[in-house]
Amino acid sequence: MPRPSPACWRCQPALPDRLAANPRSPHPVAESFEHKSGIGVNGKARTNVEEHCIREGWVTIPSPNARECYGNPMQITVKGTVGAFYA
């Protein structure tokens, strides 16, 4: 019997309510990054989301210009209707 492809919906883990791309954050889930997923905010797909919480309705995105004292981009919080999906 052939093995199902990795893009198979049965092989994909459930998307967590809260997820962060930064490995230093307390909310990274490595299994979620093995598959292509996306985040929608207020009906628009976003590609630069650093962290999101579906239940609370917010995402953080890096600022294009402002930097913190360590040289990392400042995070901007965008609130609204948040949804996660597999691409």
PLY file of the C-alpha trace (Angstrom):
ply
format ascii 1.0
element vertex 87
property float x
property float y
property float z
element edge 86
property int vertex1
property int vertex2
end_header
0.00 0.00 0.00
1.48 3.40 -0.94
2.15 5.90 1.80
0.08 9.11 1.73
1.87 12.23 0.58
2.99 14.77 3.22
0.50 17.28 1.81
-2.35 14.92 2.67
-4.86 16.54 5.04
-4.87 13.45 7.25
-1.11 13.81 7.78
-1.27 17.43 8.86
-1.48 18.19 12.58
-4.25 20.41 13.87
-3.22 24.05 13.81
-2.73 25.36 17.35
-4.69 28.28 18.76
-1.48 30.18 19.54
1.72 29.82 17.55
5.02 31.70 17.34
7.69 31.53 14.64
10.45 32.56 17.04
12.02 29.45 18.65
12.79 31.46 21.83
9.07 32.04 22.38
7.13 29.74 24.72
4.64 28.93 21.91
6.55 27.29 19.02
5.11 24.02 17.68
7.67 22.36 15.40
5.15 20.01 13.74
3.16 22.98 12.42
6.16 24.31 10.48
6.63 21.04 8.55
3.60 21.91 6.39
2.79 25.08 4.47
0.25 27.10 6.42
-1.05 30.63 6.32
-2.73 33.17 8.53
-5.69 35.30 7.52
-6.42 38.58 9.32
-9.70 40.38 8.63
-10.15 38.43 5.39
-6.64 39.11 4.06
-3.86 36.50 3.92
-0.69 37.67 5.68
2.75 36.24 4.96
4.83 38.07 7.58
3.14 36.95 10.81
5.56 36.26 13.68
3.01 35.14 16.28
-0.76 34.72 16.36
-3.60 33.83 18.71
-6.86 32.81 17.05
-8.96 32.80 20.22
-7.92 36.31 21.29
-7.93 37.68 17.70
-4.47 39.19 17.27
-1.27 38.72 15.27
2.15 40.33 15.54
4.11 41.42 12.50
7.60 42.95 12.33
7.88 46.68 11.80
9.58 47.57 8.50
11.69 50.39 10.01
11.75 50.46 13.83
14.32 48.33 15.68
14.61 47.40 19.34
17.83 47.84 21.33
19.10 44.38 20.25
18.62 45.16 16.54
15.53 42.99 16.05
12.46 44.54 14.40
9.80 45.93 16.73
6.58 43.92 16.71
3.27 45.51 15.70
0.05 43.94 17.02
-2.86 43.78 14.59
-6.27 42.88 16.04
-9.26 41.46 14.22
-10.68 38.19 12.95
-7.82 35.68 12.73
-7.90 32.33 10.95
-5.23 29.72 10.22
-5.24 27.46 7.17
-3.03 24.98 5.31
-1.87 26.18 1.90
0 1
1 2
2 3
3 4
4 5
5 6
6 7
7 8
8 9
9 10
10 11
11 12
12 13
13 14
14 15
15 16
16 17
17 18
18 19
19 20
20 21
21 22
22 23
23 24
24 25
25 26
26 27
27 28
28 29
29 30
30 31
31 32
32 33
33 34
34 35
35 36
36 37
37 38
38 39
39 40
40 41
41 42
42 43
43 44
44 45
45 46
46 47
47 48
48 49
49 50
50 51
51 52
52 53
53 54
54 55
55 56
56 57
57 58
58 59
59 60
60 61
61 62
62 63
63 64
64 65
65 66
66 67
67 68
68 69
69 70
70 71
71 72
72 73
73 74
74 75
75 76
76 77
77 78
78 79
79 80
80 81
81 82
82 83
83 84
84 85
85 86
